């Protein structure tokens, strides 16, 4: 069976050579030889060239004579949730929707992220008694990572 550790080393080797801020989001090697890799960048977007380069390094350094495999390398798309800390830190300042394991969700701006927790800032207009205009209410919510089921970037076309 193909070693996940060996595949990860080959991916990291190419990422170091490219030196353009790539990191691994997800790596899975199934027993049937299917290798799925998702990558992202600290700044900017993953290009097709990045995916091809990582794919070629893995493919050229694994021997198909020893074991047959199927390789898929892709970027971690916007339709997928944030899964690793570099993705959270990269997206600080963006609107996200957080779903919790216990139910419920919250949408707001991601303002901080660490291995232990994230902070979301919400803004809403509310009428205060005795005032004519609505006031802007800003609240910060902090969630520990173990409470989060999913965090997705809110895509807006404004």
CORGICOR-V199703 format. One record per run of one state. SS is the DSSP state (H for helix, E for strand, - for the rest). FROM is the first residue (numbers start at 1). TO is the last residue. If there is no record, write none. Layout:
# CORGICOR-V199703
ss=SS from=FROM to=TO
ss=SS from=FROM to=TO
This chain:
# CORGICOR-V199703
ss=- from=1 to=3
ss=H from=4 to=18
ss=- from=19 to=21
ss=E from=22 to=29
ss=- from=30 to=33
ss=E from=34 to=41
ss=- from=42 to=47
ss=H from=48 to=61
ss=- from=62 to=69
ss=E from=70 to=75
ss=- from=76 to=84
ss=H from=85 to=90
ss=- from=91 to=94
ss=E from=95 to=100
ss=- from=101 to=104
ss=E from=105 to=113
ss=- from=114 to=116
ss=E from=117 to=127
ss=- from=128 to=133
ss=E from=134 to=144
ss=H from=145 to=147
ss=E from=148 to=153
ss=- from=154 to=158
